[in-house]
Amino acid sequence: MSRVVVVGAGIGGLAAAALLGSAGHSVTVLEAQDHPGGKSRRIERDGQRMDTGPSLFTFPAVWDELLRRIDARGTDAGFDARRTAGLELERLEEVGTYYYRGQECSLPVPPGHPWHAAWERFAAQHGGLGSDVARLLTTGPLDSASRPALVKLAGLYGPRLTTRSYLDSLRWLPEGLREVIAIHTLNAGVSPTRTPALYASMPAVMAEDGVWVPKGGIYELVEALQRLAIAGGVEIRTGEPVTRIRAHSVTTAQGTYPADAVVSGLDAHRLGALLSGRVPRLPRKLTCSAIGVYAVLNRELPAGTPRHGVLLPDDPQGLYSSLEANREPQQTMIFANYYPAGQVYPNDSGTLALLLTAPPNGRTYVLEDPFVMREFDRVTRVLGLPEPLAAYFSSFEILDPGYFSEAGSAGGALYGAVHPSWMSGPFHAPAHTSPLRPWLWRVGASVHPGGGLPAVLGGAMMSTEKLLHHLAGVRG
């Protein structure tokens, strides 16, 4: 049995801890915040609860694979990872409702819509790739088991290597639908010119395989991972920030933890400071940040307001250029996630989460900020609300680049530094460890940018599988 210290109780750190604990190792998780989950946390206002971080659960096959590996590693024959996790997923009726230059459509695009025929053609080519993408998310591109998926995808995309170049080659796609598909690359925090062509397929795969929300809210995933970790004997210590990481030891104000291996779920910039004792230089380019406004409503929004709305800017390229230059755009992309009372959350009042894509400027925002007010006015207009959006708020909380920066992300960047396009998403093979520090292993969103929860869970599986082999070799 080896001693492993996991630094950071985000989604990646908890998944790695659950896998290591189920394999019989002695695992301690150290989290600086007073709650686990990293960017995912639970807010309570006026007795109502709202969850932050990723808002949707996609590629449930990745979750199934995590449960399978925990069961396979476990020594208790009567243990059932799915029953222990207790996560119940609810499939939504659609991926979302999209608004672009006065046009509105849902995905999948319904019959009768001007984009329907083009969408059907696109979905026929891409919708069936879910199992191939899930394989890449859980095994990595250099694994022989990934070869059939890679061959299939290479045949589909050909020499068009980026999302933008591939979508622009499909001349039959209406311009509006093309931008609706392309905007999904911001799930990786970057523009369509910086992601592999694979991202173009994601909307069709999500429409085919479904998008999901855990019953009770997305934070239920964190709770499920905690239960799995604790069942494996893992000790989770919150409110204990790490002050130094050295070879085979981790130091906090409470003491020093010896470790045969250290797993870091931290942003690379913060990890560098803990390793060297000094703050390293910021990366030249960072992925986007967000301004999240989480509001309890004093009354429900008008009938017909979509559960998940996505407001595109009139000039998507202008948004991408602004984010590259680390400045506020004239218009941004906005997720509007609306949950009426009793839907998903056990709330008596409706809630609304507005997520505004923002540059990683480390700033603190308020509702009266010109950028926020301008975008609120646009939401009011686009959703056809009879009153200003803020008039529906009973209370609210804002999480902004300043908040994410304090939580350990450089500039508040959600996925760390910008990588070359071939290193964004499941095509790349990140350095889980290095010959200089074979005792240090990495998981988390800054290692596996893009894809949201599936990429972080899958990345934790890939990294931890290698670590388990390493520990077995050390013991041997």
Sequence and secondary structure as in RCSB ss.txt:
>XXXX:A:sequence
MSRVVVVGAGIGGLAAAALLGSAGHSVTVLEAQDHPGGKSRRIERDGQRMDTGPSLFTFPAVWDELLRRIDARGT
DAGFDARRTAGLELERLEEVGTYYYRGQECSLPVPPGHPWHAAWERFAAQHGGLGSDVARLLTTGPLDSASRPAL
VKLAGLYGPRLTTRSYLDSLRWLPEGLREVIAIHTLNAGVSPTRTPALYASMPAVMAEDGVWVPKGGIYELVEAL
QRLAIAGGVEIRTGEPVTRIRAHSVTTAQGTYPADAVVSGLDAHRLGALLSGRVPRLPRKLTCSAIGVYAVLNRE
LPAGTPRHGVLLPDDPQGLYSSLEANREPQQTMIFANYYPAGQVYPNDSGTLALLLTAPPNGRTYVLEDPFVMRE
FDRVTRVLGLPEPLAAYFSSFEILDPGYFSEAGSAGGALYGAVHPSWMSGPFHAPAHTSPLRPWLWRVGASVHPG
GGLPAVLGGAMMSTEKLLHHLAGVRG
>XXXX:A:secstr
  EEEEE  BHHHHHHHHHHHHTT EEEEE SSSSSBTT  EEEETTEEEE S   B  HHHHHHHHHHHHHH S
 TT  HHHHH   EEE SSSEEEEETTEEEEES  TTSTTHHHHHHHHHHHGGGHHHHHHHHHH TTSGGGHHHH
HHHHHHHTT  BHHHHHHH TTS HHHHHHHHGGGGGGTS GGGSBTHHHHHHHHHHHH  EEETT THHHHHHH
HHHHHHTT EEE S  EEEEETTEEEETTEEEE SEEEE S HHHHHHHHHSS     SSB  EEEEEEEEESS 
  TT  SEEEE  S HHHHHHHHHTTS  SS  EEEEEE TTSSS  SS EEEEEEEE S      TTSHHHHHH
HHHHHHHTT SS GGGGEEEEEEE HHHHHHTT GGG TT B   GGGSSTT    SSBTTBTTEEE STTTS S
SSHHHHHHHHHHHHHHHHHHHHHHH 
